[in-house]
Amino acid sequence: MKNVAICEIDNNKITQYIADEIPVIIVKNFEKESVCNTVRRSVHFFLKHNSPKLGNRFTETFWQIDVLPSKVMTDRIFRTCFIFCW
């Protein structure tokens, strides 16, 4: 089994990768670079002006951020930010 799949936007290929349980699927040109940069700037602004808030994501607004563990060999920065608003 492959650990990583790289493809263009193709629903059939992506569906097949999911069915094959490929753990990492990278979709090239998924969104325009300008949209990605706008989202990144917005998240950085939000994080700078809001302290972490823990809570129940089903009953209140809170956010969490996940960062790739330290000492991982990569030249990319992977961050995931979830903002739950109800």
N, C-alpha and C positions, 0 to 999 in steps of 0.2 A: 504494500500500500504506500502511495506517495504521501508525504507530509504537507506539501505545498502545491497548490495549483495556481497558475497565472493565466489569465485569459482576458479577452476584450469583453464588452457587454454582449453576452449571448445567453439568453434565458435557458436554452436547452443544455448548454455546457455547464452552466452554474447549477442547474437542477441535477444534472448527472453527478457533478462533484459532491453535492450535498448527499445524494443517494449513496455514493461511494464512501461517505463519511470522511472526506478529506478535511483535516482539522483547520487548515488555513487556506482561504481562497482569496487571492489578490485579483481585483478587477481593475484593469488599466482604463484610464480615462473615464472613470465612473462619474465624475462631476467636473465641471470647469474649475480651473485653478483659481479664478477670481472668487468663486463661491466658497471654495475651501479656505482661502485666506480670510474672507469675511467672517466665516464661522470661527476660525481660529482666533482672530482678533476679538470677536465678541465674547468667546469663552475666557480669554485672558483678562478682559475688562471685568467680566462677571466675577472671576475668582479673586481679582485684586480688591474688589469692593464688597465682597461678601465672605464672612467667616464660615468655616465648615459647619454644617448643621446635620445632625444625625436624627433620624426619626423613622416613622413608619411610612414607607412610600405609598401606601394605599390610602392613608388618611390625612397626610399633611405634605407641604412642600419641603423638600430637602434636596441636597446634592451630594454627590460623592465623586471622587476622581481616582482613577487607577493609573499608575505609572509603571512602566517596565522596570523590573527589579534591577538594582545596581549590579555592577560587574558582569553585565551581559554584553557579549561581543556583537555590537551592531553600530552602524553609522547613521541610524535613524532614531528619532525619538518617538516612542509610541505612548500616547496618552488617550485615555477614555474618560469623558466627562458625562455624567448622567444628571440631568436636572429634572426632577419630578414635580409637577405642579398639578394639583387637583382642585 
